[in-house]
């Protein structure tokens, strides 16, 4: 074992079961975009469906097509497109398509080419200001979509939107977004749409706003066991983090006081000590700015010192550690950390570091830390049937 991200599929399954209890009777979409937030899209998708998820969600059609190629036949929605998106392949593979407006002509062209109706979820921008149809254009989009439905080119099966501040439950904007969403749904239904699913709730709304559940919730972060709230931990929410990132110590060496560490020499040892080399860096997805991030070795957690490099980072093991060799060729000391497991984050059950500590060190959010772990880090899976 050099570098690995260990994914606990049983944790993912249990998280989903817990979240399904919260959102019942609404249906449950497991969001597996971005390679399932770095956890492995195919493995997580299969686990999610076995745990009771009804739908899968991806951002890109290419992500959805990869799931179909892996033999996954569950309902799938993809919602973020460009003019280069392969709408024809999506319709052919029975992938539902989000539509904010401009995509409608492309979707209709694909349906006409294949001579089969596309399944469309119309997206309304209720206040996030990102993807989705503006409120002023919504009646026209609905009318155009329903005209195409009457021609047999598509079926409007859903209306959806996305919340901006559901992770801050006290914010009034969520109430405003939900009201705008209800109004948009009413416009679609009055135009004749027979909707299978109305959906707007993300992970934080699923957990804190039952009035946002409608017919289906879309849960991403929560299924991976991470908290979307700044003031509540995974454990407090009944969730278990699914990813453990670890490697082996690559080098331990004794250094004198005043030894500089890593590029820029922004850290210098205060006394004679032992430095430990952790072979993970920003090419593996560890943020370069995350000096101070925690690494647990032999039951003790040490902060990263000096700048994180492309392939490696350094921890100061302290004056009581031993480098590993008494003299050239003499062999490894019994007490050395060389070769020991170095855990950057995990489920926290043994008091080990959590992904949120790395997010704090990098000035970012837990979402970013797990999704950026690169393909250079092999994934291994425990606790489930793939």
N, C-alpha and C positions, 0 to 999 in steps of 0.2 A: 504494500500500500504506500504510494507516494502522495498523490492528491486524490481526494474523492469527496463527492457530495453524496451522502447516504440519505436516501428518501424512504421514509417510513410510510408505506402505503396503508398500514392499519390505522395510523394516526389520521391520514386523509379520510379514510372511510368513516372513522368515528366522528371526525369533525363534521362531515356531511350529515350523518345521522342526527347529530345534535342540532345542526342548523335547520334540518328538515322539520324537526319537532317545533322549532320556533316559528317557522313560516307556514306550517300546515294551516289550511288545506291548499295553499298556493303551490303550484308546481315549482320545480327547482332546476335552474340552469347552472351547471358547473362551468365556470369560465376558465378555459384552458389555453387562452392566447399566450403569446410569447413563450412557447414551449412550456405551457402550464406554469408560468411565473418561474421558469428555470428548473422545474421539477420533472419534466418529461411529459410531453403532451399525450402520447399514446398510452403510456402506463397510467397516468392520472385519469385519463378519460375512461379507460376500462374500469378502474377502481371506483370512479364516481358513479358510473352506471350500475355497477354491482351493489353500491351502497344506497341506491334509490334515486339518483338524479334522473330527471326526465329528459333534459335537454343538455346540449353542449354549446358553448359559445366561443367564437374566435373573433379576432379583429379582422384578419385578412382571409380572403377566399383561399389563398395558397395553404394556409394553416388548416382550413377545413378539408381541402382536397387531400392533404396528407393523412388526415384521420380516416377519410373514406378509403384511401389506398391501403390503410392498415386493417380494413375490414369492419370498421365501426359504422353501423347503420342507423344509429339513434338520430333523432331530430337535431339539426345543426343550424346555427345562425352565424353569419359573418356580416359585419356592418361597416367596415372601413375600406373604402374603395378609391381607386384612381381610374382615369380613362384606360389604363393598361390592364386593369383587372380582367381576368378570364371569366366573364359572366356566362359564356356559353357552357364552359365546363361546370360551373356552379349549378346552373339549371339542370344540366344533364345528370349531375350527381345528387340531385334533390337536396341541395343546400339552400336554406332560406336566406334571403338577402335583405339587409337593411337598406332603406332608401331615404335619403334626405332631400332629393329633388332631381339633381342633374342626372343621376344614375338611371332614372326611370326609362329614358329612351334606349339606353344600352341594354337594360334588362329585357325590355320589350323586343328589341332586335334579336337577342339570344333566344327568347321564347318563340319568336316567329321562325327563326332558322331551324329550331328543333321540333317545331310544331307540337309544343307541349307548354302548358301554362307554368309560369314562374310563381314561386311563393314569396310574397313580399311583406316586410314589416316596415311601415312608414314611421320615420323618426321625426319627432317634433323637438325643436330646441325650446325648452321651458325656462332657460335662464343660464345655462352653463356657457353659452356663447361659443360653442365649439362645433361639433358635428350636429346635424339635425336641421330640419326646415324652419325658417323663421316663421313667427306667428302670422305675420302679414301674408306670407305666401302659402300658408297651410291649406286654406280652402281650395286654392287652385290645384295644389298637388293632389289633394284627396279627389277632386273632381276628375283630374286627368287619370289617376290610377283606377278609379271606378269605371271610367270610360273604357280603358284597356281591359278591365275585368269583364265587362259586358261583351267585349269582342273575343273573350276566351283566351287572352294572352297572359293573364296573371290572375292571382288571387290575393287580395289584401287580407292576410291572416293575422296580422298583428299591428299594434301601435305601441311605440316605445319612446323612452327618453332617458336622460341620465342626470343624476343629482350632483350638485356642485359642492355642498357643504354638509352632507349627511353625517360626516365624521365629527361634526361639531353640533350635537343635537339641540343646543340652545338657539341656533340661528333661525331667524324667521324666514329666511329665503326658501327653506325646504317646504314650508307651508304654501308659499307662493308658487313654487314649482309644481307641487301636487295639484293645486287648483287649476293651473294652466294645462296640466296634463289631462285632468278630467274634462276640461273644455275641449281639448283637441280630440279626445276619444269620442265625445258627443258629436262633434262635427263629422267624424268618420262614420259613426253609426247612423247618423241622420242621412248620410249620403248612400247608405245601403250596405256598408261593410259589415260582414258577419265575422267578428273577430274571435279567433281562437285564444289569443293571449294579449293581454295588456301588461306591460312590464316597465318598471322604472327603478325598482329597489336594487341597490348594490349591497355589499356586505354590511356597512354601517347602518343603512336603512333597514335591512332585513332584521338586524338585532335591536334597533331602537325605535322604529316607526312602523308598527303593524298596519297603519293606514296606508302605507306605501306598497303593500304586498300585491294587491290586485290579483291577477291570475297566475303570475309567475314572478319569482325573484331571480336575479342574476348575481351569483356569489363567486367572487374570485379570491381575494386575499384570505377570507375566512376558512376556505377549505384547506388551505395550506397551514392553518393553525396560527395565523398571525393576527394581531389586533389592529383594527383601523382607527382606534381611539387613542389619543395622546395620554389620557388619564386612566386607562384600563388595560391591564395586561392580558395576554392570551389565557393565562391560568384563571384570571377573574372572569373571563368570558366562557370558560369551559372548553377551551381549544388547546390543542397540542401542536407545537411547531413540528413540521414534518421533515425539514431539511437539517442535516448535521454536516458541517463543513470541517474537514480535518485533513491533516497530512502527517508526515514524520519529520522530526527535527533532523536537519541536514548537516549541521555542524555545531559544535560547542568549542569555544576557545577562551582561554584566560587572557585578559588584557589589563594593562595598568590604568591607574587613574589618569583622566584627561584624554582617554582614547575617543576620538571622534567616530561617529557612526553614520554611515550612509551618505548619499549625495547632499552637498551643502554643509555637511558637518554641523547640523543644527542641534545635535545632541552630543554631549561628551560625558564619559563616565565620571562619577563623583569620587570613586575609589577603585582600587583593584577589584575586578569582578570577572564574571564569566558571561559572555554573550552567546546567545543561541540564534541560529539561523533557521527561519521558517520558510520553506520553499513554495510560497504563494505570493503573488504580486498583482499589479494592476492588469497584466495580461490575462490573469485568471479571474478578473472581475473585482478584485479588492480595490476600493477607491484609493487613489494615490494620496488624497488629503487626510486619510483616516488614521494618522498618527495617534497613538493612545488607545487604539482598538484592542480588545482583550484576546489573549491567547492562553488557553489552559493546558498546562503540561504537568503530568504527575500530580494532579490534584491541586495545583496552585495556578492562579490566574495572573498573568503578567501583561502589562501594557506594551504595545509596540513602541519602540524608541527610534528616532530618526525617521527619515522619509521612507515611505514604501516604494520599492522599485518595481520594475517590470515583472520580475520573476521571484522576488524574495523580500523578506522583511526581517527585522532583528528585534529580539526581546532581550532584556537585561535580566539574567537569571540570579544575579546577586553574588556576593562574595563567598557564600557557602557552597555554591555549585562547583562541580569539577568538569574540566573541559573534556575529558575522555581519554587522554593519553598522558602517561607519566614521562615517557620519552619515546622517540621514534621506534615503532615496531613493538612496543610493549603491550599493546592491546587496550581494550576499552575498560575503563573503571566501572565497577559494579554500580556506582551511584550516578553515573553520567546521564544527562538527558538526551544524548545522541541516540537517534532512532526511536525516541519516545513519541507517542501520539501527541500531536499539537492540535487542539480543537479550537476553532475560531468562534463557532456558535453551534447550538444544538437545541434540544428541547428544554434545557434548564432543570431537568429533574434531579440531577446530581449537583446542583449548584453551579453548573458550568455557565459560560457566557451565552447571552441571547443575541439574536440578530439586531435587536433594538439598540444594543450597546454599540455595535458597529455603525448603525445609522446615526447615532448621536455623535460618534467620533467624526463621521463624514459630513455632518450637517445636513442629513437627508432623511428619508423615510424607509421603513422596513421593506416596502415594496421594491425599492430600487436595489437594495442589497442582494436579495435573492434572485431577482430577474437578471442581474448583470453577471452572475457567476458564469464564466465563459465555457465554451465547448471544450477547452483544453482540460477542464476538470471532469474526469469520468464520473458518471452517475452510477450508483449501485442501489439496489432496491431490496428492502426487507419488509416482512410483515404482511405480505399479500400475494395474491395470485394474479399474474399479469395477463 
